[in-house]
Amino acid sequence: MKRLFDVLLSISLLLLFSPFILMVAVLVRWKLGSSVIFKQQRPGLHGKPFYLYKFRTMSDARDNQGNLLPDYIRLTPFGQMLRKYSLDELLQLVNVIKGDLSLVGPRPLLMDYLPLYTDEQAKRHSVKPGITGWAQVNGRNAISWEEKFRLDVWYVENQSFLLDLNIIALTIRKVLKSEGISRGNHVTTEKFSGSNFS
């Protein structure tokens, strides 16, 4: 039922918002150049890698040695606007249709984080990752990594169709209110380097 709901709703949303998605793509090309789509490998169900699609939000500005400048410099006001309203994530509906993502589940993070999880935190990968999740509607990037993972595991252990519907409704409200986008001085959140419970 969850998979059927994911596919039907994602196809419906893609069709409904296709003119808007095209407009965002044109603006990204105009404001940031090519490529329009940001593609990055992320861990899916049981940690199996897949490519996540997003609209690009950062420039390719580099220093004199050819190294990319820090994220906070490369993130333009236009990119900030895309992130503020989660417009950069519209393309992840394609990931849902492909079966890489669910609409609701723990957010897919970086491949580099996989060996850093505790056994408890790793439970977040026992379900398919999602575009939004329990951690996103309870703080998003404004809470600690440990709290995010605790919320992710809670979702894994308590998931239901009604809970998913509730999370989707709460996500719409969070996006409209632009809550929890950043943490401290970071563009989104600081990099996870492992939990220290000593």
Secondary structure, 3 states (H helix, E strand, C coil): CHHHHHHHHHHHHHHHHHHHHHHHHHHHHHHHCCCCEEEEEEECHHHCEEEEEEECCECCCECCCCCECCHHHHECHHHHHHHHCCHHHCCHHHHHHHCCCEEECCCCCCHHHHHHCCCCHHHHHHCCCEEECCCHHHCHHHCCHHHHHHHHHHHHHHCCHHHHHHHHHHHHHHHHHCCCCCCCCCCCCCCCCCCCCC
